[in-house]
Amino acid sequence: MDKVLIFSMSLFLLFLNRFLIKNYLSNNKTVTIFQFYNIFYIVFIYIGAVSLNLYQFEYEDYYGFYYRKDILFNIWILSSSSLILVPLGSIFLNAFLGINSLKSSSFSSNDALLLNGFDYSIYSLWFGITLLSFSFFAFFLYLNNVGDLAILHLFDGFAASELGILRSDATNNFGGKLHRYQLFLKNIPNILLVVSFLLKSKNRYWFIFFILVLFSNIFFALLNVEKTPVIKIFILLVLTQQLLSLKIPIKIIFKFLISTLFLLFLLYSFVMGMEGRFISDIFGAIFHRVFIGQVHPLYWWQLYLEKFGPVGFESLPNPMNLFGFSPISLTVLIFDFAHPELVKSGIQGSMPTVFFAYWMLSFGMVFSYISMFIFGIIIQLFELLFLFLRKSSPNVYVTSFYIFMIDYFTSFIASGIDSILFDIQWIFSLMIIFLYWGYKKFFLKQTINV
């Protein structure tokens, strides 16, 4: 298809996407999970899908992408379809349940400030300290099981390939249950980061705790010298500030972008093996990673499907081995397919991409379109869950859970939705809310009895 037509159609679809959200899902006075997912999708997936069809990138050209313009065009078709079908799924659920999202707002600044004396009391602080202690306990268990971590050699002069092997051993090649450690090394610290950020102005103890939690988050994020977890920390802080003010914090976003670019510049210069390269080359690599990096694997996913066909049910989770198959990691499967030479060298990586690719590779192209509509329904279900929690038990951890869920749903630009309704990540985070609610109720009862 002509490049001008692709560009024109893309602009029209972006306008249609905006029209659907503004008129049926969320106005500018409220903050929703869908709003932030949509922003991330456009930035990290859609811009890349369009750009691959308009411009010939050196990295993709090296791998022969432009000999298969039919696959690149299909990437644009899939990405464009998701841009419309996901909001239609959310609109459908609202219509089915008779809910008007424009009137029943999901979040306002008043919700974030629905704090009582207990939320910033010494009892609440000790609850947070206890949770953080569990995170550090889990870290030492993780370190003991892994044996070595990339962060321990960050300044030892290790080559990027050596750090890559250490990262591989601690993630994709890790023999234990990595997701269980992630609950304590990611979920708990992230939730505490939002809680302490909301309460840091209440007294100096909460401010000190916020600093401690912030540096703990950065440390845990850098364990395997990965870029995305560090960026996620800054995103959480920007999200929290945005929710409090209900307007785009231009100054904070500007500082966030400058800090993030500086951090990425350091990582690419001294960790990713680009030391001594021109500044333009480094920033070119950074912008390629941001706008193209997440949609790049979609080419390999489609190429694998074309050569070998759908994987089938073996790609789905198999809890407690209830079914007669061993689950296949699609992200690892595609990495092995795309980079066999790296696998032979001992590096076991992964190639995650946008959520609908997982259904595409599992069951065929038609199911990728079905998953887009279903995902829109799921997003709206979680909006309704938060509405229930806000009304039944408003507290600082409910607010933190909602911000965590915003970050959680943005992650589906790089992961599948096959087990989302039973995902231990959000279930575990929800359990923390109920644990805090019980803890709060117990101490308030003790105070009344006294």
Helices and strands as residue ranges (DSSP letters): H 3-24, H 33-41, I 42-46, H 47-54, H 58-62, G 65-67, H 69-97, H 109-112, G 117-120, H 122-146, G 150-153, H 160-170, H 178-182, I 183-187, H 188-199, H 204-221, H 228-245, H 250-270, H 279-291, H 296-308, G 313-315, G 319-321, H 330-338, H 340-344, H 356-363, H 365-392, H 396-410, G 411-413, G 420-422, H 424-449
